[in-house]
Amino acid sequence: MAVVLVLLFVMAAPGFAQTAATYSKTATEFARQKSWDQAIADYRKALELEPNDPLTHYNLGLALKYKNEARD
Protein backbone atom coordinates (compact mmCIF):
# COMPACT_ATOMS: atom_id res chain seq x y z
CA MET A 1 0.00 0.00 0.00
CA ALA A 2 2.82 2.40 0.85
CA VAL A 3 4.37 1.78 -2.57
CA VAL A 4 1.16 2.85 -4.29
CA LEU A 5 0.96 6.02 -2.21
CA VAL A 6 4.55 6.90 -3.03
CA LEU A 7 3.97 6.26 -6.73
CA LEU A 8 0.84 8.38 -6.74
CA PHE A 9 2.65 11.21 -4.96
CA VAL A 10 5.53 11.11 -7.41
CA MET A 11 3.18 11.06 -10.39
CA ALA A 12 1.28 14.06 -9.05
CA ALA A 13 4.39 16.16 -8.44
CA PRO A 14 4.41 19.24 -10.65
CA GLY A 15 6.91 19.18 -13.46
CA PHE A 16 7.38 15.41 -13.26
CA ALA A 17 7.86 14.17 -16.81
CA GLN A 18 6.37 10.74 -17.38
CA THR A 19 8.48 8.37 -19.41
CA ALA A 20 7.60 5.01 -20.89
CA ALA A 21 9.76 3.36 -18.23
CA THR A 22 7.91 5.19 -15.47
CA TYR A 23 4.53 4.11 -16.82
CA SER A 24 5.76 0.55 -17.23
CA LYS A 25 7.10 0.39 -13.66
CA THR A 26 3.86 1.78 -12.27
CA ALA A 27 1.88 -0.68 -14.37
CA THR A 28 3.96 -3.55 -13.04
CA GLU A 29 3.21 -2.48 -9.46
CA PHE A 30 -0.50 -2.38 -10.27
CA ALA A 31 -0.24 -5.82 -11.87
CA ARG A 32 1.42 -7.24 -8.76
CA GLN A 33 -1.61 -6.04 -6.82
CA LYS A 34 -3.95 -7.50 -9.46
CA SER A 35 -5.28 -4.02 -10.27
CA TRP A 36 -5.64 -5.03 -13.90
CA ASP A 37 -7.49 -1.98 -15.23
CA GLN A 38 -4.88 0.40 -13.82
CA ALA A 39 -2.02 -1.79 -15.05
CA ILE A 40 -3.51 -2.00 -18.53
CA ALA A 41 -3.99 1.77 -18.71
CA ASP A 42 -0.37 2.45 -17.74
CA TYR A 43 1.04 -0.19 -20.10
CA ARG A 44 -0.92 1.49 -22.90
CA LYS A 45 0.46 4.90 -21.92
CA ALA A 46 3.97 3.45 -21.99
CA LEU A 47 3.34 2.05 -25.46
CA GLU A 48 2.16 5.45 -26.70
CA LEU A 49 5.62 6.76 -25.81
CA GLU A 50 7.61 3.68 -26.92
CA PRO A 51 5.46 1.64 -29.29
CA ASN A 52 8.22 -0.84 -30.18
CA ASP A 53 9.00 -2.05 -26.65
CA PRO A 54 8.43 -5.83 -26.77
CA LEU A 55 8.45 -6.31 -22.99
CA THR A 56 5.69 -3.76 -22.51
CA HIS A 57 3.62 -5.43 -25.25
CA TYR A 58 4.13 -8.76 -23.51
CA ASN A 59 3.19 -7.40 -20.09
CA LEU A 60 0.10 -5.70 -21.53
CA GLY A 61 -0.94 -9.01 -23.05
CA LEU A 62 -0.51 -10.77 -19.72
CA ALA A 63 -2.52 -8.11 -17.88
CA LEU A 64 -5.33 -8.43 -20.42
CA LYS A 65 -5.25 -12.22 -20.10
CA TYR A 66 -5.35 -12.15 -16.30
CA LYS A 67 -8.12 -9.55 -16.29
CA ASN A 68 -10.25 -11.81 -18.48
CA GLU A 69 -9.47 -14.84 -16.30
CA ALA A 70 -10.53 -12.92 -13.20
CA ARG A 71 -13.96 -12.30 -14.78
CA ASP A 72 -14.57 -16.00 -15.50
PyMOL Python script that loads the backbone (N, CA, C, O; Angstrom):
from pymol import cmd

cmd.read_pdbstr("""\
ATOM      1  N   MET A   1       0.826  -1.191   0.000  1.00  0.00           N
ATOM      2  CA  MET A   1       0.000   0.000   0.000  1.00  0.00           C
ATOM      3  C   MET A   1       0.871   1.255   0.000  1.00  0.00           C
ATOM      4  O   MET A   1       0.572   2.224  -0.699  1.00  0.00           O
ATOM      5  N   ALA A   2       1.940   1.235   0.779  1.00  0.00           N
ATOM      6  CA  ALA A   2       2.823   2.396   0.845  1.00  0.00           C
ATOM      7  C   ALA A   2       3.467   2.667  -0.510  1.00  0.00           C
ATOM      8  O   ALA A   2       3.693   3.822  -0.872  1.00  0.00           O
ATOM      9  N   VAL A   3       3.762   1.609  -1.258  1.00  0.00           N
ATOM     10  CA  VAL A   3       4.369   1.778  -2.573  1.00  0.00           C
ATOM     11  C   VAL A   3       3.419   2.539  -3.490  1.00  0.00           C
ATOM     12  O   VAL A   3       3.840   3.429  -4.228  1.00  0.00           O
ATOM     13  N   VAL A   4       2.145   2.188  -3.442  1.00  0.00           N
ATOM     14  CA  VAL A   4       1.163   2.855  -4.290  1.00  0.00           C
ATOM     15  C   VAL A   4       1.061   4.327  -3.924  1.00  0.00           C
ATOM     16  O   VAL A   4       1.002   5.185  -4.804  1.00  0.00           O
ATOM     17  N   LEU A   5       1.040   4.619  -2.639  1.00  0.00           N
ATOM     18  CA  LEU A   5       0.955   6.017  -2.205  1.00  0.00           C
ATOM     19  C   LEU A   5       2.168   6.811  -2.673  1.00  0.00           C
ATOM     20  O   LEU A   5       2.034   7.952  -3.117  1.00  0.00           O
ATOM     21  N   VAL A   6       3.336   6.217  -2.575  1.00  0.00           N
ATOM     22  CA  VAL A   6       4.548   6.904  -3.030  1.00  0.00           C
ATOM     23  C   VAL A   6       4.483   7.135  -4.534  1.00  0.00           C
ATOM     24  O   VAL A   6       4.804   8.223  -5.013  1.00  0.00           O
ATOM     25  N   LEU A   7       4.067   6.110  -5.282  1.00  0.00           N
ATOM     26  CA  LEU A   7       3.969   6.255  -6.729  1.00  0.00           C
ATOM     27  C   LEU A   7       2.960   7.325  -7.119  1.00  0.00           C
ATOM     28  O   LEU A   7       3.204   8.106  -8.039  1.00  0.00           O
ATOM     29  N   LEU A   8       1.839   7.363  -6.431  1.00  0.00           N
ATOM     30  CA  LEU A   8       0.842   8.380  -6.735  1.00  0.00           C
ATOM     31  C   LEU A   8       1.354   9.775  -6.414  1.00  0.00           C
ATOM     32  O   LEU A   8       1.090  10.719  -7.158  1.00  0.00           O
ATOM     33  N   PHE A   9       2.079   9.912  -5.323  1.00  0.00           N
ATOM     34  CA  PHE A   9       2.646  11.209  -4.959  1.00  0.00           C
ATOM     35  C   PHE A   9       3.657  11.667  -6.007  1.00  0.00           C
ATOM     36  O   PHE A   9       3.649  12.824  -6.426  1.00  0.00           O
ATOM     37  N   VAL A  10       4.512  10.764  -6.418  1.00  0.00           N
ATOM     38  CA  VAL A  10       5.534  11.110  -7.410  1.00  0.00           C
ATOM     39  C   VAL A  10       4.883  11.494  -8.735  1.00  0.00           C
ATOM     40  O   VAL A  10       5.318  12.442  -9.389  1.00  0.00           O
ATOM     41  N   MET A  11       3.844  10.764  -9.131  1.00  0.00           N
ATOM     42  CA  MET A  11       3.182  11.056 -10.394  1.00  0.00           C
ATOM     43  C   MET A  11       2.461  12.405 -10.340  1.00  0.00           C
ATOM     44  O   MET A  11       2.320  13.069 -11.368  1.00  0.00           O
ATOM     45  N   ALA A  12       2.012  12.811  -9.171  1.00  0.00           N
ATOM     46  CA  ALA A  12       1.278  14.058  -9.047  1.00  0.00           C
ATOM     47  C   ALA A  12       2.188  15.273  -8.883  1.00  0.00           C
ATOM     48  O   ALA A  12       1.721  16.409  -8.968  1.00  0.00           O
ATOM     49  N   ALA A  13       3.465  15.051  -8.653  1.00  0.00           N
ATOM     50  CA  ALA A  13       4.395  16.159  -8.440  1.00  0.00           C
ATOM     51  C   ALA A  13       4.452  17.043  -9.686  1.00  0.00           C
ATOM     52  O   ALA A  13       4.574  16.539 -10.802  1.00  0.00           O
ATOM     53  N   PRO A  14       4.365  18.345  -9.496  1.00  0.00           N
ATOM     54  CA  PRO A  14       4.413  19.235 -10.651  1.00  0.00           C
ATOM     55  C   PRO A  14       5.755  19.162 -11.362  1.00  0.00           C
ATOM     56  O   PRO A  14       6.811  19.074 -10.735  1.00  0.00           O
ATOM     57  N   GLY A  15       5.686  19.201 -12.677  1.00  0.00           N
ATOM     58  CA  GLY A  15       6.909  19.180 -13.465  1.00  0.00           C
ATOM     59  C   GLY A  15       7.500  17.796 -13.644  1.00  0.00           C
ATOM     60  O   GLY A  15       8.562  17.664 -14.253  1.00  0.00           O
ATOM     61  N   PHE A  16       6.854  16.770 -13.139  1.00  0.00           N
ATOM     62  CA  PHE A  16       7.375  15.411 -13.263  1.00  0.00           C
ATOM     63  C   PHE A  16       7.044  14.886 -14.652  1.00  0.00           C
ATOM     64  O   PHE A  16       5.875  14.698 -14.989  1.00  0.00           O
ATOM     65  N   ALA A  17       8.061  14.653 -15.444  1.00  0.00           N
ATOM     66  CA  ALA A  17       7.862  14.174 -16.814  1.00  0.00           C
ATOM     67  C   ALA A  17       7.720  12.654 -16.808  1.00  0.00           C
ATOM     68  O   ALA A  17       8.615  11.941 -16.355  1.00  0.00           O
ATOM     69  N   GLN A  18       6.601  12.173 -17.309  1.00  0.00           N
ATOM     70  CA  GLN A  18       6.373  10.738 -17.377  1.00  0.00           C
ATOM     71  C   GLN A  18       7.124  10.166 -18.579  1.00  0.00           C
ATOM     72  O   GLN A  18       7.081  10.711 -19.682  1.00  0.00           O
ATOM     73  N   THR A  19       7.797   9.077 -18.337  1.00  0.00           N
ATOM     74  CA  THR A  19       8.476   8.371 -19.407  1.00  0.00           C
ATOM     75  C   THR A  19       7.822   7.002 -19.575  1.00  0.00           C
ATOM     76  O   THR A  19       7.060   6.555 -18.718  1.00  0.00           O
ATOM     77  N   ALA A  20       8.128   6.356 -20.671  1.00  0.00           N
ATOM     78  CA  ALA A  20       7.599   5.014 -20.894  1.00  0.00           C
ATOM     79  C   ALA A  20       8.033   4.083 -19.769  1.00  0.00           C
ATOM     80  O   ALA A  20       7.250   3.247 -19.319  1.00  0.00           O
ATOM     81  N   ALA A  21       9.265   4.219 -19.314  1.00  0.00           N
ATOM     82  CA  ALA A  21       9.763   3.363 -18.233  1.00  0.00           C
ATOM     83  C   ALA A  21       8.992   3.610 -16.945  1.00  0.00           C
ATOM     84  O   ALA A  21       8.696   2.670 -16.207  1.00  0.00           O
ATOM     85  N   THR A  22       8.666   4.865 -16.671  1.00  0.00           N
ATOM     86  CA  THR A  22       7.906   5.189 -15.470  1.00  0.00           C
ATOM     87  C   THR A  22       6.520   4.563 -15.529  1.00  0.00           C
ATOM     88  O   THR A  22       6.066   3.952 -14.562  1.00  0.00           O
ATOM     89  N   TYR A  23       5.849   4.717 -16.666  1.00  0.00           N
ATOM     90  CA  TYR A  23       4.529   4.113 -16.816  1.00  0.00           C
ATOM     91  C   TYR A  23       4.604   2.593 -16.695  1.00  0.00           C
ATOM     92  O   TYR A  23       3.741   1.975 -16.072  1.00  0.00           O
ATOM     93  N   SER A  24       5.620   2.001 -17.279  1.00  0.00           N
ATOM     94  CA  SER A  24       5.763   0.551 -17.232  1.00  0.00           C
ATOM     95  C   SER A  24       6.005   0.059 -15.804  1.00  0.00           C
ATOM     96  O   SER A  24       5.440  -0.953 -15.389  1.00  0.00           O
ATOM     97  N   LYS A  25       6.842   0.773 -15.059  1.00  0.00           N
ATOM     98  CA  LYS A  25       7.102   0.389 -13.664  1.00  0.00           C
ATOM     99  C   LYS A  25       5.846   0.511 -12.817  1.00  0.00           C
ATOM    100  O   LYS A  25       5.554  -0.359 -11.996  1.00  0.00           O
ATOM    101  N   THR A  26       5.104   1.597 -13.019  1.00  0.00           N
ATOM    102  CA  THR A  26       3.862   1.778 -12.269  1.00  0.00           C
ATOM    103  C   THR A  26       2.866   0.688 -12.640  1.00  0.00           C
ATOM    104  O   THR A  26       2.185   0.140 -11.773  1.00  0.00           O
ATOM    105  N   ALA A  27       2.783   0.377 -13.917  1.00  0.00           N
ATOM    106  CA  ALA A  27       1.876  -0.677 -14.371  1.00  0.00           C
ATOM    107  C   ALA A  27       2.238  -2.018 -13.749  1.00  0.00           C
ATOM    108  O   ALA A  27       1.356  -2.787 -13.365  1.00  0.00           O
ATOM    109  N   THR A  28       3.520  -2.295 -13.650  1.00  0.00           N
ATOM    110  CA  THR A  28       3.961  -3.551 -13.041  1.00  0.00           C
ATOM    111  C   THR A  28       3.564  -3.621 -11.573  1.00  0.00           C
ATOM    112  O   THR A  28       3.172  -4.683 -11.090  1.00  0.00           O
ATOM    113  N   GLU A  29       3.658  -2.515 -10.864  1.00  0.00           N
ATOM    114  CA  GLU A  29       3.212  -2.476  -9.461  1.00  0.00           C
ATOM    115  C   GLU A  29       1.712  -2.743  -9.372  1.00  0.00           C
ATOM    116  O   GLU A  29       1.265  -3.492  -8.503  1.00  0.00           O
ATOM    117  N   PHE A  30       0.934  -2.133 -10.267  1.00  0.00           N
ATOM    118  CA  PHE A  30      -0.504  -2.381 -10.274  1.00  0.00           C
ATOM    119  C   PHE A  30      -0.793  -3.848 -10.593  1.00  0.00           C
ATOM    120  O   PHE A  30      -1.691  -4.449 -10.003  1.00  0.00           O
ATOM    121  N   ALA A  31      -0.042  -4.415 -11.513  1.00  0.00           N
ATOM    122  CA  ALA A  31      -0.238  -5.823 -11.875  1.00  0.00           C
ATOM    123  C   ALA A  31       0.067  -6.742 -10.693  1.00  0.00           C
ATOM    124  O   ALA A  31      -0.638  -7.728 -10.478  1.00  0.00           O
ATOM    125  N   ARG A  32       1.098  -6.430  -9.939  1.00  0.00           N
ATOM    126  CA  ARG A  32       1.416  -7.240  -8.757  1.00  0.00           C
ATOM    127  C   ARG A  32       0.278  -7.241  -7.746  1.00  0.00           C
ATOM    128  O   ARG A  32       0.090  -8.203  -7.001  1.00  0.00           O
ATOM    129  N   GLN A  33      -0.475  -6.151  -7.734  1.00  0.00           N
ATOM    130  CA  GLN A  33      -1.614  -6.037  -6.820  1.00  0.00           C
ATOM    131  C   GLN A  33      -2.917  -6.517  -7.455  1.00  0.00           C
ATOM    132  O   GLN A  33      -3.985  -6.429  -6.849  1.00  0.00           O
ATOM    133  N   LYS A  34      -2.813  -7.025  -8.685  1.00  0.00           N
ATOM    134  CA  LYS A  34      -3.951  -7.499  -9.458  1.00  0.00           C
ATOM    135  C   LYS A  34      -4.963  -6.382  -9.728  1.00  0.00           C
ATOM    136  O   LYS A  34      -6.166  -6.630  -9.811  1.00  0.00           O
ATOM    137  N   SER A  35      -4.467  -5.165  -9.863  1.00  0.00           N
ATOM    138  CA  SER A  35      -5.284  -4.024 -10.273  1.00  0.00           C
ATOM    139  C   SER A  35      -5.164  -3.917 -11.789  1.00  0.00           C
ATOM    140  O   SER A  35      -4.484  -3.042 -12.324  1.00  0.00           O
ATOM    141  N   TRP A  36      -5.850  -4.842 -12.461  1.00  0.00           N
ATOM    142  CA  TRP A  36      -5.640  -5.033 -13.896  1.00  0.00           C
ATOM    143  C   TRP A  36      -5.990  -3.814 -14.723  1.00  0.00           C
ATOM    144  O   TRP A  36      -5.248  -3.470 -15.643  1.00  0.00           O
ATOM    145  N   ASP A  37      -7.100  -3.145 -14.425  1.00  0.00           N
ATOM    146  CA  ASP A  37      -7.485  -1.976 -15.230  1.00  0.00           C
ATOM    147  C   ASP A  37      -6.439  -0.876 -15.164  1.00  0.00           C
ATOM    148  O   ASP A  37      -6.118  -0.253 -16.176  1.00  0.00           O
ATOM    149  N   GLN A  38      -5.912  -0.640 -13.976  1.00  0.00           N
ATOM    150  CA  GLN A  38      -4.881   0.395 -13.820  1.00  0.00           C
ATOM    151  C   GLN A  38      -3.584  -0.021 -14.505  1.00  0.00           C
ATOM    152  O   GLN A  38      -2.914   0.804 -15.126  1.00  0.00           O
ATOM    153  N   ALA A  39      -3.233  -1.290 -14.393  1.00  0.00           N
ATOM    154  CA  ALA A  39      -2.020  -1.792 -15.045  1.00  0.00           C
ATOM    155  C   ALA A  39      -2.142  -1.666 -16.559  1.00  0.00           C
ATOM    156  O   ALA A  39      -1.213  -1.217 -17.229  1.00  0.00           O
ATOM    157  N   ILE A  40      -3.286  -2.063 -17.086  1.00  0.00           N
ATOM    158  CA  ILE A  40      -3.507  -1.999 -18.533  1.00  0.00           C
ATOM    159  C   ILE A  40      -3.415  -0.564 -19.031  1.00  0.00           C
ATOM    160  O   ILE A  40      -2.801  -0.299 -20.065  1.00  0.00           O
ATOM    161  N   ALA A  41      -4.023   0.356 -18.299  1.00  0.00           N
ATOM    162  CA  ALA A  41      -3.992   1.768 -18.705  1.00  0.00           C
ATOM    163  C   ALA A  41      -2.565   2.294 -18.754  1.00  0.00           C
ATOM    164  O   ALA A  41      -2.202   3.008 -19.688  1.00  0.00           O
ATOM    165  N   ASP A  42      -1.747   1.949 -17.755  1.00  0.00           N
ATOM    166  CA  ASP A  42      -0.373   2.448 -17.739  1.00  0.00           C
ATOM    167  C   ASP A  42       0.513   1.759 -18.771  1.00  0.00           C
ATOM    168  O   ASP A  42       1.401   2.393 -19.340  1.00  0.00           O
ATOM    169  N   TYR A  43       0.286   0.471 -19.019  1.00  0.00           N
ATOM    170  CA  TYR A  43       1.043  -0.187 -20.095  1.00  0.00           C
ATOM    171  C   TYR A  43       0.718   0.469 -21.437  1.00  0.00           C
ATOM    172  O   TYR A  43       1.604   0.646 -22.274  1.00  0.00           O
ATOM    173  N   ARG A  44      -0.535   0.824 -21.641  1.00  0.00           N
ATOM    174  CA  ARG A  44      -0.918   1.486 -22.898  1.00  0.00           C
ATOM    175  C   ARG A  44      -0.284   2.872 -23.012  1.00  0.00           C
ATOM    176  O   ARG A  44       0.123   3.282 -24.099  1.00  0.00           O
ATOM    177  N   LYS A  45      -0.201   3.587 -21.901  1.00  0.00           N
ATOM    178  CA  LYS A  45       0.460   4.902 -21.921  1.00  0.00           C
ATOM    179  C   LYS A  45       1.939   4.742 -22.257  1.00  0.00           C
ATOM    180  O   LYS A  45       2.503   5.536 -23.009  1.00  0.00           O
ATOM    181  N   ALA A  46       2.561   3.706 -21.690  1.00  0.00           N
ATOM    182  CA  ALA A  46       3.973   3.451 -21.985  1.00  0.00           C
ATOM    183  C   ALA A  46       4.162   3.154 -23.476  1.00  0.00           C
ATOM    184  O   ALA A  46       5.129   3.605 -24.090  1.00  0.00           O
ATOM    185  N   LEU A  47       3.233   2.396 -24.045  1.00  0.00           N
ATOM    186  CA  LEU A  47       3.343   2.051 -25.464  1.00  0.00           C
ATOM    187  C   LEU A  47       3.079   3.242 -26.377  1.00  0.00           C
ATOM    188  O   LEU A  47       3.563   3.265 -27.509  1.00  0.00           O
ATOM    189  N   GLU A  48       2.331   4.221 -25.914  1.00  0.00           N
ATOM    190  CA  GLU A  48       2.160   5.446 -26.701  1.00  0.00           C
ATOM    191  C   GLU A  48       3.501   6.160 -26.852  1.00  0.00           C
ATOM    192  O   GLU A  48       3.784   6.761 -27.889  1.00  0.00           O
ATOM    193  N   LEU A  49       4.324   6.086 -25.798  1.00  0.00           N
ATOM    194  CA  LEU A  49       5.620   6.761 -25.813  1.00  0.00           C
ATOM    195  C   LEU A  49       6.705   5.921 -26.478  1.00  0.00           C
ATOM    196  O   LEU A  49       7.592   6.461 -27.139  1.00  0.00           O
ATOM    197  N   GLU A  50       6.639   4.600 -26.307  1.00  0.00           N
ATOM    198  CA  GLU A  50       7.612   3.684 -26.922  1.00  0.00           C
ATOM    199  C   GLU A  50       6.866   2.502 -27.526  1.00  0.00           C
ATOM    200  O   GLU A  50       6.796   1.435 -26.916  1.00  0.00           O
ATOM    201  N   PRO A  51       6.316   2.682 -28.708  1.00  0.00           N
ATOM    202  CA  PRO A  51       5.460   1.639 -29.292  1.00  0.00           C
ATOM    203  C   PRO A  51       6.179   0.355 -29.697  1.00  0.00           C
ATOM    204  O   PRO A  51       5.521  -0.652 -29.958  1.00  0.00           O
ATOM    205  N   ASN A  52       7.482   0.362 -29.754  1.00  0.00           N
ATOM    206  CA  ASN A  52       8.217  -0.838 -30.180  1.00  0.00           C
ATOM    207  C   ASN A  52       8.856  -1.609 -29.027  1.00  0.00           C
ATOM    208  O   ASN A  52       9.744  -2.430 -29.255  1.00  0.00           O
ATOM    209  N   ASP A  53       8.424  -1.360 -27.809  1.00  0.00           N
ATOM    210  CA  ASP A  53       9.003  -2.049 -26.653  1.00  0.00           C
ATOM    211  C   ASP A  53       8.342  -3.425 -26.491  1.00  0.00           C
ATOM    212  O   ASP A  53       7.186  -3.502 -26.075  1.00  0.00           O
ATOM    213  N   PRO A  54       9.051  -4.501 -26.808  1.00  0.00           N
ATOM    214  CA  PRO A  54       8.434  -5.826 -26.766  1.00  0.00           C
ATOM    215  C   PRO A  54       8.026  -6.265 -25.364  1.00  0.00           C
ATOM    216  O   PRO A  54       7.012  -6.946 -25.206  1.00  0.00           O
ATOM    217  N   LEU A  55       8.792  -5.890 -24.349  1.00  0.00           N
ATOM    218  CA  LEU A  55       8.452  -6.307 -22.989  1.00  0.00           C
ATOM    219  C   LEU A  55       7.136  -5.671 -22.528  1.00  0.00           C
ATOM    220  O   LEU A  55       6.327  -6.317 -21.861  1.00  0.00           O
ATOM    221  N   THR A  56       6.933  -4.417 -22.884  1.00  0.00           N
ATOM    222  CA  THR A  56       5.686  -3.755 -22.508  1.00  0.00           C
ATOM    223  C   THR A  56       4.504  -4.379 -23.246  1.00  0.00           C
ATOM    224  O   THR A  56       3.431  -4.540 -22.665  1.00  0.00           O
ATOM    225  N   HIS A  57       4.688  -4.728 -24.512  1.00  0.00           N
ATOM    226  CA  HIS A  57       3.624  -5.426 -25.248  1.00  0.00           C
ATOM    227  C   HIS A  57       3.295  -6.761 -24.569  1.00  0.00           C
ATOM    228  O   HIS A  57       2.128  -7.120 -24.412  1.00  0.00           O
ATOM    229  N   TYR A  58       4.325  -7.475 -24.176  1.00  0.00           N
ATOM    230  CA  TYR A  58       4.132  -8.763 -23.509  1.00  0.00           C
ATOM    231  C   TYR A  58       3.386  -8.587 -22.194  1.00  0.00           C
ATOM    232  O   TYR A  58       2.429  -9.310 -21.915  1.00  0.00           O
ATOM    233  N   ASN A  59       3.826  -7.626 -21.387  1.00  0.00           N
ATOM    234  CA  ASN A  59       3.192  -7.400 -20.094  1.00  0.00           C
ATOM    235  C   ASN A  59       1.745  -6.940 -20.246  1.00  0.00           C
ATOM    236  O   ASN A  59       0.884  -7.331 -19.458  1.00  0.00           O
ATOM    237  N   LEU A  60       1.475  -6.113 -21.251  1.00  0.00           N
ATOM    238  CA  LEU A  60       0.097  -5.703 -21.526  1.00  0.00           C
ATOM    239  C   LEU A  60      -0.747  -6.924 -21.870  1.00  0.00           C
ATOM    240  O   LEU A  60      -1.870  -7.068 -21.387  1.00  0.00           O
ATOM    241  N   GLY A  61      -0.208  -7.787 -22.697  1.00  0.00           N
ATOM    242  CA  GLY A  61      -0.937  -9.008 -23.048  1.00  0.00           C
ATOM    243  C   GLY A  61      -1.246  -9.865 -21.838  1.00  0.00           C
ATOM    244  O   GLY A  61      -2.347 -10.402 -21.715  1.00  0.00           O
ATOM    245  N   LEU A  62      -0.279  -9.996 -20.945  1.00  0.00           N
ATOM    246  CA  LEU A  62      -0.511 -10.768 -19.725  1.00  0.00           C
ATOM    247  C   LEU A  62      -1.585 -10.124 -18.855  1.00  0.00           C
ATOM    248  O   LEU A  62      -2.455 -10.816 -18.326  1.00  0.00           O
ATOM    249  N   ALA A  63      -1.528  -8.815 -18.705  1.00  0.00           N
ATOM    250  CA  ALA A  63      -2.522  -8.115 -17.879  1.00  0.00           C
ATOM    251  C   ALA A  63      -3.928  -8.301 -18.463  1.00  0.00           C
ATOM    252  O   ALA A  63      -4.889  -8.525 -17.726  1.00  0.00           O
ATOM    253  N   LEU A  64      -4.036  -8.207 -19.788  1.00  0.00           N
ATOM    254  CA  LEU A  64      -5.334  -8.425 -20.423  1.00  0.00           C
ATOM    255  C   LEU A  64      -5.817  -9.860 -20.208  1.00  0.00           C
ATOM    256  O   LEU A  64      -6.998 -10.094 -19.952  1.00  0.00           O
ATOM    257  N   LYS A  65      -4.908 -10.802 -20.311  1.00  0.00           N
ATOM    258  CA  LYS A  65      -5.247 -12.216 -20.097  1.00  0.00           C
ATOM    259  C   LYS A  65      -5.733 -12.435 -18.673  1.00  0.00           C
ATOM    260  O   LYS A  65      -6.781 -13.046 -18.463  1.00  0.00           O
ATOM    261  N   TYR A  66      -4.981 -11.940 -17.691  1.00  0.00           N
ATOM    262  CA  TYR A  66      -5.354 -12.153 -16.297  1.00  0.00           C
ATOM    263  C   TYR A  66      -6.639 -11.415 -15.934  1.00  0.00           C
ATOM    264  O   TYR A  66      -7.414 -11.898 -15.109  1.00  0.00           O
ATOM    265  N   LYS A  67      -6.871 -10.264 -16.532  1.00  0.00           N
ATOM    266  CA  LYS A  67      -8.116  -9.549 -16.287  1.00  0.00           C
ATOM    267  C   LYS A  67      -9.300 -10.389 -16.759  1.00  0.00           C
ATOM    268  O   LYS A  67     -10.306 -10.509 -16.059  1.00  0.00           O
ATOM    269  N   ASN A  68      -9.172 -10.969 -17.949  1.00  0.00           N
ATOM    270  CA  ASN A  68     -10.254 -11.807 -18.481  1.00  0.00           C
ATOM    271  C   ASN A  68     -10.440 -13.066 -17.657  1.00  0.00           C
ATOM    272  O   ASN A  68     -11.572 -13.516 -17.482  1.00  0.00           O
ATOM    273  N   GLU A  69      -9.365 -13.649 -17.145  1.00  0.00           N
ATOM    274  CA  GLU A  69      -9.470 -14.840 -16.303  1.00  0.00           C
ATOM    275  C   GLU A  69     -10.155 -14.506 -14.979  1.00  0.00           C
ATOM    276  O   GLU A  69     -10.889 -15.331 -14.436  1.00  0.00           O
ATOM    277  N   ALA A  70      -9.923 -13.316 -14.464  1.00  0.00           N
ATOM    278  CA  ALA A  70     -10.533 -12.916 -13.198  1.00  0.00           C
ATOM    279  C   ALA A  70     -12.049 -12.772 -13.341  1.00  0.00           C
ATOM    280  O   ALA A  70     -12.781 -12.953 -12.369  1.00  0.00           O
ATOM    281  N   ARG A  71     -12.521 -12.446 -14.545  1.00  0.00           N
ATOM    282  CA  ARG A  71     -13.958 -12.297 -14.775  1.00  0.00           C
ATOM    283  C   ARG A  71     -14.658 -13.638 -14.883  1.00  0.00           C
ATOM    284  O   ARG A  71     -15.848 -13.738 -14.587  1.00  0.00           O
ATOM    285  N   ASP A  72     -13.943 -14.666 -15.299  1.00  0.00           N
ATOM    286  CA  ASP A  72     -14.568 -15.998 -15.503  1.00  0.00           C
ATOM    287  C   ASP A  72     -14.906 -16.663 -14.202  1.00  0.00           C
ATOM    288  O   ASP A  72     -15.431 -17.776 -14.196  1.00  0.00           O
TER     289      ASP A  72
END
""", "prot")
cmd.dss("prot")
cmd.show_as("cartoon", "prot")
cmd.util.cbc("prot")
cmd.orient("prot")
